[in-house]
Amino acid sequence: MVLLAVALATAGCATTQRIRVDSDPSGANVRVLNVSRLVKSSEITPTVLEIKKTDRSPVIEITKEGYEPVELSLRRGFNSWLIPKGIAVGLLTAMGGGLEGKPDKAIAVGFLAGQAVYWPISLITGDAYAFKPGRVHVALVKTPVSELLKPPEP
């Protein structure tokens, strides 16, 4: 019971990641798009986006009238905090062991049982991943006047 409580309390506690988005000039539109190019959220800079870690390849699109649009793909990588968290879960579950008269075995079994529960939960909930970059600052470039005067394409 201790094993399940510890694993559930610590795994999946970070299923989203906050990413700060700034632009120069501020007041730009920010949209988060998923793989299918569907809009997941829409904000105005400066803002903090909350992105699900289970999203595979989110794209941040930054637009402002009179400026060139910018698209940034977030890279999802391994969350380096997962290793110390995994060790902590293993140690906590090991302390809740309970094999009478065999404390070494109880610690080993508890530790391995904690790992067996923690890692799959972390992978499923997205806690095993982190997006990079964690902060975005974009200096928007003005659209050339010649581009603004072009007639719209049919």
GICOR-V546671 format. One record per pair of residues at least 24 apart in sequence whose C-alpha atoms are under 10 Angstrom apart, sorted by the first residue. I is the first residue (numbers start at 1). J is the second residue. Records with the same first field share a line. If there is no record, write none. Layout:
I->J + J
//
This chain:
1->93 + 96 + 97
2->92 + 93 + 94 + 95 + 96 + 97 + 110 + 114
3->89 + 90 + 92 + 93 + 94 + 95 + 96 + 97 + 110 + 111 + 113 + 114 + 115 + 117 + 118
4->93 + 113 + 114 + 117 + 118
5->93
6->88 + 89 + 90 + 92 + 93 + 96 + 114 + 117 + 118
7->86 + 88 + 89 + 90 + 92 + 93 + 113 + 114 + 115 + 116 + 117 + 118 + 119 + 121 + 122
8->89 + 117 + 118 + 121 + 122
9->89 + 118
10->85 + 86 + 88 + 89 + 118 + 121 + 122 + 127
11->82 + 85 + 86 + 89 + 117 + 118 + 119 + 120 + 121 + 122 + 123 + 124 + 125 + 126 + 127 + 128
12->118 + 121 + 122 + 123 + 124 + 125 + 126 + 127 + 128
13->122 + 125 + 126 + 127
14->52 + 53 + 122 + 125 + 126 + 127 + 128 + 129 + 130
15->50 + 51 + 52 + 53 + 54 + 122 + 123 + 124 + 125 + 126 + 127 + 128 + 129 + 130
16->49 + 50 + 51 + 52 + 53 + 54 + 55 + 125 + 126 + 127 + 129 + 130 + 131
17->48 + 49 + 50 + 51 + 52 + 53 + 126 + 127 + 129 + 130 + 131 + 134
18->47 + 48 + 49 + 50 + 51 + 52 + 53 + 131 + 134 + 135
19->47 + 48 + 49 + 50 + 51 + 131 + 132 + 133 + 134 + 135 + 136
20->45 + 46 + 47 + 48 + 49 + 50 + 133 + 134 + 135 + 136 + 137
21->45 + 46 + 47 + 48 + 49 + 60 + 62 + 134 + 135 + 136 + 137 + 138
22->46 + 47 + 48 + 62 + 135 + 136 + 137 + 138 + 139
23->47 + 62 + 63 + 64 + 136 + 137 + 138 + 139 + 140
24->137 + 138 + 139 + 140 + 141
25->64 + 67 + 138 + 139 + 140 + 141
26->64 + 138 + 139 + 140
27->63 + 64
28->61 + 62 + 63 + 64 + 65 + 67 + 69 + 138 + 140
29->61 + 62 + 63 + 64 + 65 + 69
30->60 + 61 + 62 + 63 + 64 + 70 + 71
31->59 + 60 + 61 + 62 + 63 + 71
32->58 + 59 + 60 + 61 + 62 + 71 + 72 + 73
33->57 + 58 + 59 + 60 + 61 + 71 + 73
34->58 + 59 + 60 + 73
35->59
45->137
46->137
48->135 + 136
49->135
51->131
52->125 + 126 + 127 + 129 + 130 + 131
53->77 + 123 + 124 + 125 + 126 + 127 + 128 + 129 + 130 + 131
54->123 + 124 + 125 + 126 + 127 + 128 + 129 + 130
55->126 + 131
56->126 + 131
57->131
58->131
60->136
62->138 + 140
63->140
64->140 + 141 + 142 + 143
65->142 + 143
66->140 + 141 + 142 + 143 + 144 + 145 + 147 + 148
67->139 + 140 + 141 + 142 + 143 + 144 + 148
68->140 + 141 + 142 + 143 + 144
69->140 + 141 + 142 + 143
70->138 + 139 + 140 + 141
72->133 + 136 + 138
73->131 + 132 + 133
74->130 + 131 + 132 + 133 + 134 + 136
75->129 + 130 + 131 + 132 + 133 + 134
76->128 + 129 + 130 + 131 + 132 + 133
77->128 + 129 + 130 + 131 + 132
78->126 + 127 + 128 + 129 + 130 + 131
79->126 + 127 + 128 + 129 + 130 + 131
80->128 + 129 + 130
81->127 + 128 + 129 + 130
82->118 + 119 + 122 + 127 + 128 + 129 + 130
83->119 + 128
85->118
86->111 + 114 + 115 + 116 + 117 + 118 + 119 + 122
87->111 + 114 + 115 + 118
88->114 + 115
89->113 + 114 + 115 + 117 + 118 + 119
90->114 + 115 + 116 + 117 + 118
91->115
//
